[in-house]
Amino acid sequence: MENSKKTLGAIAATMCVYSVIGSKTALAAGTQVGIITVNNLNVRSENNTSSKVIGSLNENTKVTVLEKKGDWYKIDYNGQNAWVFGEYVKMGESANSDNSSSNINKSGIVNVIALNLREGAGTNYNVVKTLPKGTSVLIMENHDGWYKINVNGSMGYVSSEYVSFSENITNNDKVSGEKGKVNADSLNLRSGAGTNYGVTTVLGKGTEVDVVEKLNGWYKVNANGVSGYVSSEYISLSSDGNSNDSNNNSQATGAKGTISADVLNVRSGAGTNYNIVDSLRQGTAVDIIEKLNGWYKISANGTTGYVSAEYVNLNGTGGESNAGGSNETEINKTGYVDAEALFVRSGPGTSYNHLGILNSNAKVEILSESNGWYKIKYSNGTGYICKDYVSFNSNNNENNSGNIENINKMVVVTASALNVRSSADTNGKIVATLTYGAKSQVTAHSNGWYKISVQGIEGWICGDYVKIYDGSEEVGPIVNETPLIESRYSGADIANKAKEYIGVPYLWGGFTPLGFDCSGLVQYVYKHFGISVSRTTYYQVNEGQTVSRGNLVAGDLIFFTTNDDDPNDISHVGIYIGGNEFIHAPGPGEFIKISNLNNDYFNSRYYVAKRIVK
């Protein structure tokens, strides 16, 4: 059966050099990146056509090439060594070349239900924490398909596939007073900030709108007396192009700064394509000569060159004008971020560099106030945030009644991903992660946190992200819902297509007729009819509309909890074909076949059914 909790992310390059032994060819200058040039290229266990096929790769897929042996390339395939025929691989540049890393310095949004933040750029690195969908992050660098990010003061790496750029995270999400015009022929006004929300009305080209708020690529607007949300891409703001900060070559002569990164490259020009002439360690003092498109020309230790401005903290210069002095007032209070996302800056003003991003309700320790900005403790140092977006009342609604043991309650997770910690606070070590809809019995309660047991591991979860039920109350399946998809094809068409693959072998990770796993079969069959569904059961169960077992029709998806060690793991899926039967890829060593829902095994593990098409 498929384990639906496979780690999200791409395969990172393995940095190693192979010596020449016999007919093996060493790959110079480190591991190489290759690109597949055909569809459905067989991945084999050995470097010959008689060896076992363990998977396939589609055209334009990037692979990490570890070694060449004759006409074959040894690659990293899902964490294991495998072989592909070299004729169908176009070799790229070295995976550990300087060009594999580039500075970005943009904001982004997590676009999957749960995304692992890792210590390094690869799935072989430890998970630092799990980020739920919608988390705002500061993207700092790109490393061969991985982003180095800063989120709430934590640094780490995430797969770039699961982060979308967002230019609309600012210190001030409220933009009351700005006006704009629709620049598309027609633009849907929706009830919420996303295409999954209903259309309230349609605005014509040139319609004037009042922009109330910016929210992750959407504007909340008032238009013709109607309030709603529109994609910011199709609104031209009246203030666009009027920024006073138009001088990209602004002189900063006399300014001084300090390196904030562990190690920072000094380059011969203002860009990552220029040669490295030196490197500076954290805390090194620099003289800033000039600012140029996000880079500083600096002088340090007798060397002159260019460094990314992101990693230089200015010492009392470069901020907004403050004719009356700093007027810094000591506060020493605890506050909470009262915005969707809030930039942390190196100084008290919007012209200072970004240090990171804090998400909604993040707890901050405030040290002082200066001209509308709070100085806070941040990532083993300090930073500044706009005071307008700080509240002194947490949304956590903590229950300060102390510990209450032996609670006869059950919790159901309502967040995309929820960390289980070793203690009843955010400082506790993460011991597990629960996904949306996971259930657990409560054993204790302390100040807004609940103690639970997960697969034999005890830990604490924050009460903000769970729904509480009485211990004796029957709790049915809890999954997300999405609108049904309009299609000219019926569920019967889908079921009949699935039957064509009866007898195809099960292949873990398989998604082609060479071999399927359970969710791979579902995705492939639906894709044949132009219908897009996710790749794994972990996501598929949160798509479509829930239907009762008594109302199943052909084409519906049926989900099971086949992992007896974890009743929250929705680990298997099949396609209903009618007559209480379904077609599925059962598991290793088996073939796609039809099974009966009344079978004792499947009947006892039936979880929920979802309908995808109308």
C-alpha positions, 0 to 999 in steps of 0.5 A: 500500500502507498504510504501517504506521508512521503516527504514533500520535496525534490531530489537534491544533488549529492555532492561527491566525486567518483574515481575511475575504476575499470570502465567507470567515468569520473564526473569532473567538478562535482555531481552533474545535473541532467535533463530527460529528453523523452517521455516515459524513460525507464529507470532500471536497477542496473546498467542494462536492459535486462535489469528490473524496471523500477520506475520511469521519468518524463521529458524535461525531468531534472536528475542528479547524475552520479556516474557514467558507465558505458552508455548508461548514467547512474542517477539519484532516483527517489533517494536510491541509486538507479540507471538510465540510458545515456542517449536520452539524458542531456547533461547540464552544468555541475550541480555544485558550481557557483551558478547553482546558487543565486540570491533572490530576496523575494517574499513567497507563500507555501502552496501545499498543505504541508511543507518540510523546512530542512537544515539543508538543500535536500531530502536527506537533511533533517526536518526543522519544522513543518510549514502549513499552506499559506505560510509567508516566507522570505526567499533568500537564495535558490540552490538547484531547486531548493529555496533558502528561506527565513520564516519567523526567524527560522532559517532553512531550505524548502523545495522551490516547487511548493513555494509561490512568489508573492510581491504583495507582502508588505509592512502595511497590508492595509492600503485604504485610500489607494485607487485602481482600474481594471486592466483586463477585458473582464475581471471576476469579483469573488467572495474571498481571496482565491479562485475557489471562492464564488464569483459575486459579479464581473467588472469590465475593463477600466472599472475604477475600484477602491483598494482596501487591502492586499492579501497574497496576490489578491486585492480586497476592493470596493467597486460600484458599491460591491465589496469583494476580492480580485486578482491584483495582477489585473488592477493598475494602481493609480500610484504605480510608477510614482515611487520616490525611490527611483534612484537605483544608484543611490550613493551611500558614501560615509555609511557603515554596516555589519555583515549579518550572514555567517559567510558573505561572498564579496564579488567583482560586480553587482550580481551573482554572475561576477567572480568572488574576490573575497568572503566576509564573516558575520560581524565584519564591519564594512564601509559602504560606498554605493548602493546599486540594485540591491547590492552594496559596493563596500570596502572591508579589510583592504578589499573593495567589491560588491555584496548583497545588501540583504546581508548587511545591517546598516549602523544608524544610516540609510533609514527614514529621516528622523530630525528629532533624533531616535526618540527610542522608548524602552518598553519590554512587552510581549506582543502578537503580529496582527497582520497576514504577514509582516516584514522584519527590517534591520532598522525603523523604516521601510527603506531598511533591508528585510531580515525575515517575515513574521506570520499572523499571531507570531509572538514577539518580545518588544524591547523599545519603540522608535517613531512608529516602529518596535525594536524586537528580539529576532533570530539571535539578534534584533529587528524592527517591525511596524507597530501598527500591526502588533497587538497585545492580545493573542488570538490564542485565547489561552485557558489559564485554568492550569493543568486538568488531567484525565480529560474525556475529550477528543481533538480533531486537527483543523490546521493544514499541519500541526506540530506536536511538541515535547512541552506545552509551548512553542519552545518545545521540541517537535516530536511529530506532525499531524495533518488536517482531520487527524484525531487523538484522545486528550490526556491533559490540558495546560494553558491552551495546550492539549496533551495527546498520544501519537503512535505511542509518542506523547506530546502537546498541541496548541488548542487554537488549531483543533476542534474539541469533541466529547470523548463519547461523541462519534466523530466522522471523517474530516476532510477538505472540500473543493468544488466539483469539476465540470466535465463532458465525461461521466464517472462511468467513462472514468471507471471504464478507463480504469478497467483497461489497466487490470493486470498492470503490476503495482509499482511504488511511485508508479504513475504510468502503464509500466506500473502504478501505485494506488494514487498514481492510477487515479491521477493517470486515469483522471488526467486522460480525461483532462481532469487534474487531481493531486499525486498522492492520497494525502492530497487527493482525499482533500479534493472534491465533495464527500459522498456517503457510502450509500450514494456512491456512483462510478468514478467516485474515489474511495479512501481507506486507512490501511496503516494499522499503526496509524489510524489517521493515515489515509493510505489507500485509494481506489476508483468505484466502478459500481455494484459495490466494487472498486478497482485499485493497485493493491500493493507490492507483488500484486496487480491492478484488480477489482475488489469488493467493498464488503470484503472484511479487510476493506469494509473495516478500513473504509474511511470516506468517499469523494466525488471529483466530477459533476 
